[in-house]
Amino acid sequence: MNSAALLRVADVGRDFDVSRPWLNRVIEGAPRQLLHAVDGVSFEVRRGETLALVGESGCGKSTLARLIVGLYAPSRGVIEFDGKVISGHAAHAHTAALRRRMQMIFQDPYASLNPRWRVRDIVAEPIRALGLLSGRPQIAARVAELLKQVGLSPEDGDKFPHEFSGGQRQRISIARALSGQPEFLVCDEPTSALDVSVQAQILNLMSDLQTQLGLTYLFISHNLAVVSHVADRIGVMYLGRLVELADARDLFRRPRHPYTRMLLDAVPDLEMSGRRRTPVAGEVPNPLAPPGGCAFHPRCPHASERCARERPALARLGAGAAACHAVEEGRI
């Protein structure tokens, strides 16, 4: 694996204005309300690897994915792809050419495909939009090749999305993503809407494609069992922030952050080892009024007074990193 970073995310944040209408605020004297969906996240993805982001629903994983591919603009911070900035006004001159080298696979294969288009047109759309091929015979041949590559038949190109199962639709989504000849794929929970047996088929397909085509993945999931099969490194997010980042093997063997430990304890113990497990207690705080200090401290069994008043920074721990005062102080 080449250790050079293909993607760098530096202190990226995204705020959404969820205030009530202006007139209501004036009458009621209410302030504006900002939702900090992503709040100062930094990491890098090396060429040829799979970095997985995990966390509970609402932690900012999907928002971060949309920031990277350009569906949202960051409120602050910098996103670099292959050494060039692709966020902010200064990036406009070269952003389009760089973004052609990345594609996204969406979570819901039932909603992400146009039901009025035949599969051949869905898969061919990036080819036409990017001007990769011009003649109809060449485009048709390329579409047939892509369908075979994802385990479908070239004759399936004449069908509509509703004629396929969920797993087959996700294969069509993968073929569409590959038709743009990307180097980097952002996979936003690509298996969460599928049956378990179909999930395994899609994960095996994605692993095979990564090996064949030299792809780099950012894989977003809330399922640690899925992540354990595909990820080289794992980042754990909580309430818009990255709380731990480590090699997959190290994270499963020795999680450092209390939140990571609780997530792993929530995975069923098939070996019936009898080991005491600490489930994740409580509810995710209101993101419009997050707690002071460490956002996890109201749910953390190791919280101290410092955790309630001081927000921890993501500090390097060997090959990984964690944002936790208890870890820093050696209390856990």
Protein Blocks (a to p, Z undefined) as FASTA:
>chain_A
ZZbdfbdcehiacdddfbdcfklmmmnopacddddfbghiacdddehiacddeddehilm
mmmmmmmnopaccfbdcddeehiafedjklmmmmmmmmmmpccddfblmlmpcfkbcfkl
mmmmmmmmnomafblklmmmmmmmmmmmnopafklmmpcfklpcfklmmmmmmmmmmmno
pabdcdehkllmpcfklmmmmmmmmmmmmmmnopacddddfbfklmmmmpmbdcddeehi
afbdcdfklmmmmcfblklmmmmmmpccfkonopacdddehjdddfklccehjfklmmpc
kbcfklmmmccddddehjbccddfklmnopZZ
